[in-house]
Amino acid sequence: MSRIGKKPIAIPKGVKIKIEDGAVEVSGPKGTLSTRLPAGVKFRVDGEQLIAERESNDFAAVHGLARALVNNAVTGVTDGFTRQLDIVGVGYKAEVQKKRVMFNLGYSHQIEFPIPNGIDVKIERVNKPIQQYQTTLTITGIDRQQVGQVAAHMRGLRRPDPYKGKGVRYADEKLKLKPGKTGK
């Protein structure tokens, strides 16, 4: 029994839902997203709510998944999604140039990261209580999966060092630093 699949999705004002065969298209103030549905799950509009229904109990495993994907699309076209990354390290920095981000992360060369369509990247320098703190990257977009994937790729350019904590990390990530050779 899917508890998440049974919850109705509230449709905010200004959001239009178009239910097609095997997909749900959601249009809102920030853009349009189309979500493919797994087999065996259908959606229907009931007043100001969107309800997910499965054909039989054989499709219980994907009932909650389908509802969550469509709910993320509704949230994305109304509010959008944001992920923040911190760049920590002396000399580590990033800057936006046209549709790409140029990273200096301690390598012998700059890393050029192209920004995909539908994603916005802002860079700001703010003092936080992190040692050697330099820069914060804010990644925004309407597609939750795409925002998370871009953030993961940027973090993968220079993962946080387990000894000094230098590198690219999520803003809410907690690092447990290793003591090193001295063992203090």
C-alpha positions in Angstrom: 0.0 0.0 0.0 1.5 3.3 -1.0 0.8 6.1 1.4 2.6 8.7 -0.7 0.7 7.7 -3.8 -2.6 8.2 -2.1 -1.9 11.9 -1.2 -3.5 14.3 -3.6 -1.3 17.0 -5.2 -2.7 20.6 -4.7 -2.7 22.5 -8.0 -1.7 26.2 -7.3 -3.2 29.1 -9.2 -1.5 29.7 -12.5 -0.6 26.1 -13.1 -2.1 24.2 -16.0 -2.1 20.4 -16.1 -2.3 18.5 -19.4 -2.7 14.7 -19.0 -1.6 12.8 -22.1 -1.1 9.1 -22.7 1.8 8.1 -20.5 2.9 11.6 -19.5 1.7 14.6 -17.5 2.7 18.1 -18.8 2.8 20.9 -16.2 2.9 24.5 -17.1 3.4 27.4 -14.7 5.0 30.8 -14.2 8.6 29.5 -14.4 8.2 27.2 -17.4 6.9 23.9 -18.6 7.8 20.3 -17.6 6.7 17.0 -19.0 6.9 14.0 -16.8 6.7 10.5 -18.2 4.6 8.1 -16.1 5.4 4.5 -15.3 3.0 1.9 -16.8 0.0 1.2 -14.7 -0.4 4.6 -13.1 -2.9 7.2 -14.3 -3.7 10.7 -13.1 -7.0 12.6 -13.0 -7.9 16.2 -12.0 -10.5 16.5 -9.3 -11.2 20.2 -8.7 -8.1 21.9 -7.5 -6.3 18.6 -6.9 -4.4 16.0 -9.0 -4.9 12.4 -7.9 -2.7 9.4 -8.8 -4.5 6.1 -9.3 -3.0 2.7 -10.1 -4.7 0.1 -12.3 -4.1 -2.8 -9.9 -2.0 -3.8 -6.9 0.7 -5.1 -9.3 1.8 -1.4 -9.8 2.0 -0.5 -6.1 5.8 -0.2 -6.3 5.6 2.7 -8.8 2.5 4.4 -7.4 4.3 6.7 -5.0 7.1 7.2 -7.5 4.8 8.6 -10.1 3.1 10.9 -7.6 6.4 12.2 -6.4 7.7 12.9 -9.9 4.5 14.9 -10.8 4.6 16.7 -7.5 8.2 17.7 -8.1 7.1 19.1 -11.6 4.4 21.2 -10.0 6.8 22.5 -7.3 9.4 23.2 -10.0 7.2 25.3 -12.3 5.9 27.4 -9.3 8.9 27.8 -6.9 11.8 26.1 -8.6 14.7 24.2 -6.9 18.0 25.4 -5.5 21.2 23.7 -4.6 24.2 25.5 -3.0 27.8 24.5 -3.2 30.7 26.0 -1.1 34.2 26.2 -2.6 36.7 25.9 0.2 40.5 26.4 -0.2 43.1 29.0 -0.6 43.1 30.1 -4.3 40.1 28.0 -5.1 37.5 30.1 -7.0 34.9 30.1 -9.7 33.4 32.7 -12.1 30.6 32.6 -14.6 31.4 33.5 -18.2 28.5 33.5 -20.7 27.1 29.9 -20.5 29.9 28.3 -18.6 31.6 28.3 -15.2 35.4 28.6 -15.0 36.8 26.8 -11.9 40.3 27.2 -10.4 40.6 24.3 -8.0 44.3 23.8 -7.5 45.0 21.9 -10.7 47.5 23.2 -13.3 44.7 24.3 -15.5 41.3 25.9 -15.3 38.2 23.7 -15.6 35.5 24.8 -17.9 32.0 23.6 -16.9 29.2 24.3 -19.5 25.9 25.3 -17.9 23.0 23.3 -19.4 19.8 24.9 -20.7 17.3 25.5 -17.9 19.9 26.0 -15.2 21.1 29.3 -13.7 24.3 29.6 -11.7 25.1 32.6 -9.4 28.4 33.1 -7.6 28.7 35.1 -4.4 31.4 35.6 -1.9 30.2 35.7 1.7 31.9 35.1 5.0 30.8 31.9 6.8 32.3 30.1 9.8 34.3 27.7 7.6 38.0 27.9 7.7 39.4 29.1 4.3 35.9 29.8 3.1 35.9 31.5 -0.4 32.8 31.2 -2.6 29.2 30.0 -2.7 27.6 28.7 -5.9 23.8 28.8 -6.2 22.4 26.5 -8.8 18.7 27.0 -9.6 16.3 25.5 -12.1 12.8 24.0 -12.5 13.8 20.4 -12.9 14.8 18.9 -9.6 16.7 16.0 -11.2 18.7 18.3 -13.4 19.6 20.7 -10.6 20.8 17.9 -8.4 22.8 16.3 -11.3 24.6 19.5 -12.2 25.5 20.1 -8.5 26.8 16.5 -8.2 29.0 17.0 -11.4 30.4 20.3 -10.0 31.1 18.7 -6.6 32.9 15.8 -8.5 35.4 18.3 -10.0 37.2 18.5 -6.6 35.7 16.4 -3.8 36.4 17.6 -0.3 39.7 16.5 1.1 39.3 14.3 4.2 42.3 15.9 6.0 42.0 19.6 5.4 38.4 19.9 4.0 39.5 21.7 0.9 37.4 21.3 -2.3 33.8 21.7 -3.5 31.1 20.6 -1.1 27.4 21.0 -0.6 26.5 24.0 1.7 24.7 21.7 4.2 27.3 18.9 4.1 29.0 18.0 7.4 32.6 16.8 7.0 34.4 14.8 9.7 38.0 15.5 9.1 40.6 12.8 9.7 43.5 13.6 12.2 46.4 12.8 9.8 49.7 11.2 10.6 50.3 12.7 14.1 47.0 11.2 15.3 46.2 14.2 17.5 
